[in-house]
Amino acid sequence: MAGNRKNQAAAVHFSTVLKVVLLCTLIGGSAIGYVWQKNEISRLGKQIVSKEKSIEQLRRDNKLLADQVAVLHSPVMIDRRAKELNLGLAPAQPAQKIILTETVAVSSGNNSQPRQFASRPAVELTP
């Protein structure tokens, strides 16, 4: 029996080796996951900064273009451009203007009919 005890003490149990390997794998996997996660956080942070810079640049460009549109829509600029292109445009004469008057509809409490803002003859539709 003394011989058997010597062999048992020197022998390594399979379950112990398995526990050690699993523990090392768990610790190593956790370490790799931690490093990967930190790298992803850093990469995403750089992407956010880059996107914020591009948004700010687009806002500046949008403001610049809106200012240009406002200048180009001004009556002075339109008149100048029409003269440059020799379009022969002139202000409208009083005889060329048509003034529309708005008639006020009297409400009789019946809201089933739509409001009419300009006077025009009523058209009857027959099926």
ChimeraX commands (.cxc) that place a marker at each C-alpha (Angstrom):
marker #1 position 0.00,0.00,0.00 radius 0.5
marker #1 position 2.88,2.31,0.61 radius 0.5
marker #1 position 3.79,2.05,-3.08 radius 0.5
marker #1 position 0.36,3.05,-4.21 radius 0.5
marker #1 position 0.45,6.18,-2.12 radius 0.5
marker #1 position 3.65,7.35,-3.79 radius 0.5
marker #1 position 2.13,6.91,-7.23 radius 0.5
marker #1 position -1.04,8.76,-6.27 radius 0.5
marker #1 position 0.82,11.75,-4.84 radius 0.5
marker #1 position 2.90,12.17,-7.98 radius 0.5
marker #1 position -0.04,11.78,-10.33 radius 0.5
marker #1 position -1.82,14.95,-11.38 radius 0.5
marker #1 position -5.57,14.76,-11.32 radius 0.5
marker #1 position -7.30,15.45,-14.60 radius 0.5
marker #1 position -10.01,17.56,-12.92 radius 0.5
marker #1 position -7.42,19.86,-11.37 radius 0.5
marker #1 position -5.71,20.41,-14.72 radius 0.5
marker #1 position -9.08,21.07,-16.33 radius 0.5
marker #1 position -9.96,23.65,-13.67 radius 0.5
marker #1 position -6.64,25.45,-14.12 radius 0.5
marker #1 position -6.97,25.53,-17.92 radius 0.5
marker #1 position -10.54,26.84,-17.71 radius 0.5
marker #1 position -9.55,29.49,-15.16 radius 0.5
marker #1 position -6.62,30.67,-17.32 radius 0.5
marker #1 position -8.85,30.74,-20.41 radius 0.5
marker #1 position -11.43,32.79,-18.54 radius 0.5
marker #1 position -8.88,35.31,-17.29 radius 0.5
marker #1 position -7.17,35.54,-20.69 radius 0.5
marker #1 position -10.49,35.96,-22.50 radius 0.5
marker #1 position -11.55,38.66,-20.08 radius 0.5
marker #1 position -8.28,40.51,-20.61 radius 0.5
marker #1 position -8.58,40.31,-24.39 radius 0.5
marker #1 position -12.22,41.45,-24.20 radius 0.5
marker #1 position -11.25,44.40,-21.99 radius 0.5
marker #1 position -8.54,45.54,-24.39 radius 0.5
marker #1 position -10.87,45.14,-27.40 radius 0.5
marker #1 position -13.58,47.12,-25.64 radius 0.5
marker #1 position -11.18,49.97,-24.82 radius 0.5
marker #1 position -10.02,50.07,-28.44 radius 0.5
marker #1 position -13.62,50.21,-29.66 radius 0.5
marker #1 position -14.41,53.06,-27.26 radius 0.5
marker #1 position -11.39,54.97,-28.53 radius 0.5
marker #1 position -12.27,54.32,-32.19 radius 0.5
marker #1 position -15.90,55.36,-31.71 radius 0.5
marker #1 position -14.82,58.50,-29.85 radius 0.5
marker #1 position -12.63,59.49,-32.80 radius 0.5
marker #1 position -15.54,58.84,-35.18 radius 0.5
marker #1 position -17.83,61.05,-33.09 radius 0.5
marker #1 position -15.31,63.91,-33.13 radius 0.5
marker #1 position -14.87,63.51,-36.89 radius 0.5
marker #1 position -18.63,63.52,-37.51 radius 0.5
marker #1 position -19.10,66.58,-35.27 radius 0.5
marker #1 position -16.43,68.45,-37.25 radius 0.5
marker #1 position -18.09,67.54,-40.55 radius 0.5
marker #1 position -21.50,68.63,-39.21 radius 0.5
marker #1 position -20.04,71.96,-38.14 radius 0.5
marker #1 position -18.44,72.41,-41.57 radius 0.5
marker #1 position -21.78,71.61,-43.25 radius 0.5
marker #1 position -23.53,74.15,-41.03 radius 0.5
marker #1 position -21.01,76.83,-42.01 radius 0.5
marker #1 position -21.44,75.95,-45.69 radius 0.5
marker #1 position -25.22,75.99,-45.32 radius 0.5
marker #1 position -25.11,79.44,-43.67 radius 0.5
marker #1 position -22.84,80.75,-46.43 radius 0.5
marker #1 position -25.13,79.39,-49.15 radius 0.5
marker #1 position -28.24,80.78,-47.41 radius 0.5
marker #1 position -26.59,84.21,-47.32 radius 0.5
marker #1 position -25.75,83.93,-51.02 radius 0.5
marker #1 position -29.36,82.98,-51.83 radius 0.5
marker #1 position -30.63,85.97,-49.82 radius 0.5
marker #1 position -28.33,88.31,-51.76 radius 0.5
marker #1 position -29.30,86.80,-55.11 radius 0.5
marker #1 position -33.01,87.13,-54.30 radius 0.5
marker #1 position -32.74,90.82,-53.44 radius 0.5
marker #1 position -34.54,93.14,-55.88 radius 0.5
marker #1 position -31.36,95.12,-56.50 radius 0.5
marker #1 position -29.44,92.02,-57.56 radius 0.5
marker #1 position -32.29,90.75,-59.72 radius 0.5
marker #1 position -32.51,94.13,-61.47 radius 0.5
marker #1 position -28.73,94.23,-62.00 radius 0.5
marker #1 position -28.72,90.69,-63.39 radius 0.5
marker #1 position -31.61,91.46,-65.75 radius 0.5
marker #1 position -29.69,94.47,-67.09 radius 0.5
marker #1 position -26.51,92.40,-67.54 radius 0.5
marker #1 position -28.38,89.80,-69.59 radius 0.5
marker #1 position -30.20,92.46,-71.67 radius 0.5
marker #1 position -33.58,90.89,-71.01 radius 0.5
marker #1 position -35.47,94.11,-71.69 radius 0.5
marker #1 position -37.42,93.89,-68.46 radius 0.5
marker #1 position -39.06,96.97,-66.99 radius 0.5
marker #1 position -41.36,97.65,-64.05 radius 0.5
marker #1 position -45.03,96.90,-64.69 radius 0.5
marker #1 position -47.17,99.79,-65.90 radius 0.5
marker #1 position -50.31,100.63,-63.90 radius 0.5
marker #1 position -52.48,99.37,-66.76 radius 0.5
marker #1 position -50.78,95.98,-66.56 radius 0.5
marker #1 position -51.62,95.49,-62.89 radius 0.5
marker #1 position -54.79,93.73,-61.76 radius 0.5
marker #1 position -55.93,94.39,-58.23 radius 0.5
marker #1 position -58.03,91.69,-56.60 radius 0.5
marker #1 position -60.31,92.54,-53.73 radius 0.5
marker #1 position -61.23,90.03,-51.12 radius 0.5
marker #1 position -64.86,89.71,-50.15 radius 0.5
marker #1 position -65.74,88.80,-46.61 radius 0.5
marker #1 position -68.06,85.82,-46.35 radius 0.5
marker #1 position -70.88,86.19,-43.84 radius 0.5
marker #1 position -70.96,83.23,-41.50 radius 0.5
marker #1 position -74.47,81.90,-40.91 radius 0.5
marker #1 position -73.34,79.33,-38.39 radius 0.5
marker #1 position -73.27,76.58,-41.02 radius 0.5
marker #1 position -69.70,75.37,-41.38 radius 0.5
marker #1 position -70.49,72.65,-43.91 radius 0.5
marker #1 position -69.67,74.93,-46.86 radius 0.5
marker #1 position -66.04,75.79,-47.49 radius 0.5
marker #1 position -65.06,79.44,-47.16 radius 0.5
marker #1 position -64.61,81.34,-50.38 radius 0.5
marker #1 position -61.88,83.97,-50.39 radius 0.5
marker #1 position -62.27,85.34,-53.92 radius 0.5
marker #1 position -65.52,86.00,-55.70 radius 0.5
marker #1 position -66.11,83.77,-58.65 radius 0.5
marker #1 position -69.22,82.28,-60.21 radius 0.5
marker #1 position -70.41,79.06,-58.64 radius 0.5
marker #1 position -70.10,76.01,-60.87 radius 0.5
marker #1 position -72.65,73.25,-60.51 radius 0.5
marker #1 position -71.39,69.73,-61.12 radius 0.5
marker #1 position -73.91,67.23,-62.40 radius 0.5
marker #1 position -73.10,63.56,-62.55 radius 0.5
marker link #1:1,2 radius 0.2
marker link #1:2,3 radius 0.2
marker link #1:3,4 radius 0.2
marker link #1:4,5 radius 0.2
marker link #1:5,6 radius 0.2
marker link #1:6,7 radius 0.2
marker link #1:7,8 radius 0.2
marker link #1:8,9 radius 0.2
marker link #1:9,10 radius 0.2
marker link #1:10,11 radius 0.2
marker link #1:11,12 radius 0.2
marker link #1:12,13 radius 0.2
marker link #1:13,14 radius 0.2
marker link #1:14,15 radius 0.2
marker link #1:15,16 radius 0.2
marker link #1:16,17 radius 0.2
marker link #1:17,18 radius 0.2
marker link #1:18,19 radius 0.2
marker link #1:19,20 radius 0.2
marker link #1:20,21 radius 0.2
marker link #1:21,22 radius 0.2
marker link #1:22,23 radius 0.2
marker link #1:23,24 radius 0.2
marker link #1:24,25 radius 0.2
marker link #1:25,26 radius 0.2
marker link #1:26,27 radius 0.2
marker link #1:27,28 radius 0.2
marker link #1:28,29 radius 0.2
marker link #1:29,30 radius 0.2
marker link #1:30,31 radius 0.2
marker link #1:31,32 radius 0.2
marker link #1:32,33 radius 0.2
marker link #1:33,34 radius 0.2
marker link #1:34,35 radius 0.2
marker link #1:35,36 radius 0.2
marker link #1:36,37 radius 0.2
marker link #1:37,38 radius 0.2
marker link #1:38,39 radius 0.2
marker link #1:39,40 radius 0.2
marker link #1:40,41 radius 0.2
marker link #1:41,42 radius 0.2
marker link #1:42,43 radius 0.2
marker link #1:43,44 radius 0.2
marker link #1:44,45 radius 0.2
marker link #1:45,46 radius 0.2
marker link #1:46,47 radius 0.2
marker link #1:47,48 radius 0.2
marker link #1:48,49 radius 0.2
marker link #1:49,50 radius 0.2
marker link #1:50,51 radius 0.2
marker link #1:51,52 radius 0.2
marker link #1:52,53 radius 0.2
marker link #1:53,54 radius 0.2
marker link #1:54,55 radius 0.2
marker link #1:55,56 radius 0.2
marker link #1:56,57 radius 0.2
marker link #1:57,58 radius 0.2
marker link #1:58,59 radius 0.2
marker link #1:59,60 radius 0.2
marker link #1:60,61 radius 0.2
marker link #1:61,62 radius 0.2
marker link #1:62,63 radius 0.2
marker link #1:63,64 radius 0.2
marker link #1:64,65 radius 0.2
marker link #1:65,66 radius 0.2
marker link #1:66,67 radius 0.2
marker link #1:67,68 radius 0.2
marker link #1:68,69 radius 0.2
marker link #1:69,70 radius 0.2
marker link #1:70,71 radius 0.2
marker link #1:71,72 radius 0.2
marker link #1:72,73 radius 0.2
marker link #1:73,74 radius 0.2
marker link #1:74,75 radius 0.2
marker link #1:75,76 radius 0.2
marker link #1:76,77 radius 0.2
marker link #1:77,78 radius 0.2
marker link #1:78,79 radius 0.2
marker link #1:79,80 radius 0.2
marker link #1:80,81 radius 0.2
marker link #1:81,82 radius 0.2
marker link #1:82,83 radius 0.2
marker link #1:83,84 radius 0.2
marker link #1:84,85 radius 0.2
marker link #1:85,86 radius 0.2
marker link #1:86,87 radius 0.2
marker link #1:87,88 radius 0.2
marker link #1:88,89 radius 0.2
marker link #1:89,90 radius 0.2
marker link #1:90,91 radius 0.2
marker link #1:91,92 radius 0.2
marker link #1:92,93 radius 0.2
marker link #1:93,94 radius 0.2
marker link #1:94,95 radius 0.2
marker link #1:95,96 radius 0.2
marker link #1:96,97 radius 0.2
marker link #1:97,98 radius 0.2
marker link #1:98,99 radius 0.2
marker link #1:99,100 radius 0.2
marker link #1:100,101 radius 0.2
marker link #1:101,102 radius 0.2
marker link #1:102,103 radius 0.2
marker link #1:103,104 radius 0.2
marker link #1:104,105 radius 0.2
marker link #1:105,106 radius 0.2
marker link #1:106,107 radius 0.2
marker link #1:107,108 radius 0.2
marker link #1:108,109 radius 0.2
marker link #1:109,110 radius 0.2
marker link #1:110,111 radius 0.2
marker link #1:111,112 radius 0.2
marker link #1:112,113 radius 0.2
marker link #1:113,114 radius 0.2
marker link #1:114,115 radius 0.2
marker link #1:115,116 radius 0.2
marker link #1:116,117 radius 0.2
marker link #1:117,118 radius 0.2
marker link #1:118,119 radius 0.2
marker link #1:119,120 radius 0.2
marker link #1:120,121 radius 0.2
marker link #1:121,122 radius 0.2
marker link #1:122,123 radius 0.2
marker link #1:123,124 radius 0.2
marker link #1:124,125 radius 0.2
marker link #1:125,126 radius 0.2
marker link #1:126,127 radius 0.2
view
